[in-house]
Amino acid sequence: MGIADIVPGVSGGTIALITGIYKDLITGLNNLNFKNFNRHFLKNFKSNKLDFLLILFLGIATSIILFSKIILFFLDNYINEISSFFFGLIICSVYVLLRNIKPIKFYDVIILLLSSFIIYQLLKIDNFNYQINITYIFICGFLCSCAMILPGISGSYILLILGAYKFILSKLDSLFFNGSDSYLFIIAFALGALIGILTFSKLIKWLFKNFENKTLIVLTGFIIGSLTKIIPTGYGEIELLNIYNFFTSDTYLILWVFIGIIAIIALNKIGEKNEIQ
């Protein structure tokens, strides 16, 4: 999830959904409230999914800190391979998710197409031009966290739109340098993200409780709608033509699509095994 959240166009929420931990993630986030911080906090730590949440976020934080420099290197030097890998990952994700929604009715298809179109249009928004300061980074963290929870909406892509993506990565890269002010921006971003996650997760939990299948269909639509943004631009003005030209310009990239598909199949198997246990 941490690596996915670093790469623009890919959502950590997608990884959570296809590995079968999405509901536990939302449940754990909803249990992070003042009501549960009482004398029974440690006793109910596991039942409230807070142990799961702690381990998950340690993994995400470790991944972001360790891989931010590596991801920047690959994005600068191997963007086509990275894009092809995640293209395959997302295509297979859609299949896995739709396979688990039964039965799919006609109006479910309409909801799927409509949610895909909404995200597709949202991701066409141009970058904002804004002075980057502590307050702006806090707002970025809040908006980015909402996107991280939603499959299909990449938190890092929201940062790209807001014009703060490379700024945040550079601050992560220089976090432990002497005399660096990076920690101030990272703390502001983390606080914004925490508030956003705790706020938005309540809505997601309510939707799953009352409209589980419809929520899954909408979330899958979000993933489909984000698909065209995975591929670098410049291969055609029309998105489908851009994708076609991208892969036909170098058929070697199709290999990376299959690697992405295999990765999702493996992750899905792990998710199914965890659910059985």
C-alpha positions in Angstrom: 0.0 0.0 0.0 2.9 2.4 0.8 4.5 1.8 -2.6 1.2 2.2 -4.4 0.5 5.5 -2.6 3.8 6.9 -3.8 3.2 6.1 -7.4 0.8 8.6 -9.2 -2.3 7.0 -10.6 -2.3 4.0 -8.2 -4.3 3.9 -5.0 -3.3 2.2 -1.8 -7.0 1.6 -1.3 -7.0 -0.6 -4.4 -4.3 -2.8 -2.9 -6.3 -3.0 0.4 -9.5 -4.0 -1.5 -8.0 -6.7 -3.6 -6.0 -8.3 -0.7 -9.1 -8.6 1.4 -8.1 -6.1 4.2 -10.2 -3.1 3.1 -13.1 -3.7 5.6 -10.6 -4.3 8.5 -8.9 -1.1 7.5 -12.1 0.9 7.6 -13.2 -0.8 10.9 -9.9 -0.1 12.6 -10.0 3.6 11.4 -13.5 4.0 12.8 -12.4 2.6 16.1 -9.8 5.3 16.5 -12.0 7.6 18.6 -12.0 9.1 22.1 -14.7 6.7 23.2 -12.3 3.8 22.9 -9.4 5.5 24.6 -10.5 4.4 28.1 -9.3 1.9 30.8 -10.3 -1.0 28.5 -8.2 0.3 25.6 -5.5 -2.3 25.8 -8.0 -5.1 26.6 -10.0 -4.2 23.4 -6.9 -3.4 21.3 -7.2 -6.5 19.2 -11.0 -6.7 18.9 -11.1 -3.1 17.7 -8.6 -4.0 14.9 -6.1 -1.5 16.3 -3.3 -4.1 16.3 -4.0 -4.7 12.6 -4.0 -0.9 12.0 -0.8 -0.4 13.9 1.1 -3.1 11.9 -0.4 -1.9 8.6 0.6 1.8 9.1 4.1 0.8 10.3 4.4 -1.1 7.0 3.1 1.9 5.0 5.3 4.4 6.8 8.4 2.2 6.4 7.7 1.7 2.7 7.2 5.4 2.0 10.4 6.3 3.8 12.5 3.6 2.3 11.2 3.7 -1.2 10.5 7.4 -1.9 14.0 7.9 -3.3 13.9 4.6 -5.3 10.4 5.4 -6.7 11.6 8.9 -7.8 14.6 7.2 -9.6 12.3 4.7 -11.4 9.7 7.4 -12.3 12.5 9.5 -13.8 14.3 6.6 -15.6 11.8 3.8 -16.1 8.4 5.5 -16.2 7.1 3.3 -19.1 7.9 0.1 -17.3 6.3 1.3 -14.0 3.2 2.5 -15.9 2.9 -0.8 -17.7 3.2 -2.8 -14.5 0.5 -0.8 -12.7 -1.7 -0.9 -15.9 -1.7 -4.7 -15.6 -2.2 -4.5 -11.9 -5.3 -2.4 -12.2 -6.9 -4.3 -15.1 -6.6 -7.5 -13.1 -7.9 -5.7 -10.0 -11.1 -4.8 -11.8 -11.7 -8.4 -12.8 -11.0 -9.7 -9.3 -13.4 -7.2 -7.7 -16.2 -7.7 -10.2 -16.0 -11.5 -9.9 -16.8 -11.1 -6.2 -19.9 -9.0 -6.7 -22.8 -11.3 -7.4 -25.3 -10.9 -8.9 -24.5 -7.9 -11.1 -27.7 -6.4 -12.4 -28.3 -3.9 -15.3 -28.5 -0.9 -13.0 -25.2 -2.0 -11.4 -23.6 -1.7 -14.8 -25.0 1.9 -15.1 -23.6 2.8 -11.6 -20.2 1.3 -12.6 -20.1 3.3 -15.8 -21.3 6.5 -14.1 -18.7 6.3 -11.3 -16.0 5.6 -13.8 -17.0 8.7 -15.8 -17.0 10.9 -12.7 -13.4 9.9 -11.7 -12.3 10.1 -15.3 -13.5 13.7 -15.4 -12.1 14.5 -12.0 -8.6 13.3 -13.0 -8.6 15.7 -16.0 -8.3 18.7 -13.7 -5.2 20.7 -14.4 -2.6 21.3 -11.8 -3.2 24.1 -9.3 -0.7 26.9 -9.1 -0.4 27.8 -5.4 2.3 28.9 -3.0 3.4 25.9 -1.0 3.6 26.5 2.8 2.7 24.6 6.0 -1.0 25.4 5.8 -1.2 24.3 2.1 0.6 21.1 2.9 -1.9 20.4 5.7 -4.8 20.8 3.3 -2.9 18.6 0.8 -2.6 15.9 3.5 -6.4 16.1 4.2 -7.4 15.8 0.5 -4.8 13.2 -0.2 -5.9 10.9 2.7 -9.5 10.8 1.4 -8.1 9.7 -1.9 -5.8 7.1 -0.3 -8.9 5.4 1.3 -10.8 5.3 -2.0 -9.7 2.6 -4.4 -9.0 4.1 -7.8 -8.2 7.6 -6.6 -4.5 7.9 -6.1 -3.4 10.1 -3.2 -0.1 10.8 -5.0 -2.1 11.8 -8.1 -4.1 14.3 -6.1 -0.7 15.7 -4.9 0.3 16.0 -8.5 -2.9 18.0 -9.3 -2.3 20.2 -6.2 1.3 20.7 -7.4 2.9 19.3 -4.2 3.9 15.8 -5.3 7.7 16.3 -5.9 7.8 18.7 -3.0 6.6 16.1 -0.5 8.9 13.4 -1.9 11.9 15.7 -1.7 11.0 16.5 1.9 10.8 12.8 2.7 14.1 12.3 1.0 15.8 15.0 3.2 13.9 14.2 6.4 16.9 13.1 8.4 19.4 15.7 7.1 20.9 18.1 9.7 19.3 21.5 9.7 16.4 20.4 7.4 12.9 21.8 7.9 11.4 18.7 6.3 10.0 17.4 9.5 7.7 20.4 9.8 6.1 19.8 6.4 5.9 16.1 7.0 4.2 16.6 10.4 1.7 19.1 8.8 1.0 16.6 6.0 0.6 13.7 8.4 -1.8 15.6 10.7 -4.0 16.6 7.7 -3.9 13.0 6.5 -4.9 11.7 9.9 -7.9 14.0 10.2 -9.0 13.2 6.7 -8.7 9.5 7.2 -10.7 9.5 10.5 -13.4 11.7 8.9 -13.8 9.9 5.6 -13.6 6.4 7.0 -16.9 6.9 8.9 -18.7 7.5 5.6 -17.2 4.5 4.0 -18.1 2.3 6.9 -21.7 3.5 6.8 -21.9 2.8 3.0 -20.5 -0.7 3.5 -23.0 -1.4 6.3 -26.0 -0.3 4.3 -25.0 -0.7 0.6 -22.1 -3.2 0.4 -22.5 -4.4 -3.2 -23.3 -0.9 -4.5 -20.3 0.5 -2.7 -18.0 -2.1 -4.2 -19.4 -1.4 -7.6 -18.8 2.4 -7.2 -15.3 1.8 -5.9 -14.5 -0.6 -8.8 -15.8 2.2 -11.2 -13.4 4.6 -9.6 -10.6 2.1 -10.4 -11.7 1.8 -14.0 -12.0 5.6 -14.3 -8.4 6.1 -13.2 -7.0 3.5 -15.7 -6.2 6.0 -18.5 -4.1 8.2 -16.2 -1.7 5.3 -15.5 -0.2 5.6 -19.0 2.1 8.6 -19.8 0.6 11.1 -22.2 2.1 12.1 -25.6 1.1 9.0 -27.6 -2.3 10.3 -28.8 -4.8 13.0 -27.9 -7.6 10.4 -27.4 -7.0 8.3 -24.3 -7.7 4.9 -25.9 -5.5 5.8 -28.8 -2.8 7.0 -26.4 -2.9 3.6 -24.7 -2.8 1.7 -28.0 0.1 3.7 -29.3 2.0 3.4 -26.0 2.1 -0.4 -26.1 2.6 -0.7 -29.9 5.5 1.7 -29.7 7.4 -0.9 -27.6 5.8 -4.3 -27.3 8.3 -5.3 -24.6 6.1 -3.2 -22.2 3.4 -5.9 -22.5 5.6 -8.1 -20.4 5.3 -5.6 -17.5 1.5 -5.7 -17.9 1.6 -9.5 -17.3 3.9 -9.1 -14.3 1.3 -6.7 -12.9 -1.4 -9.2 -13.5 0.6 -12.0 -11.9 1.2 -9.7 -8.9 -2.5 -9.2 -8.4 -3.3 -12.9 -8.7 -0.7 -13.6 -6.0 -2.0 -10.8 -3.8 -5.6 -12.1 -4.2 -4.6 -15.6 -3.3 -2.9 -14.3 -0.1 -6.1 -12.3 0.6 -8.3 -15.3 0.2 -6.1 -17.4 2.4 -6.2 -14.7 5.1 -10.0 -14.5 5.0 -10.2 -18.3 5.4 -7.9 -18.2 8.5 
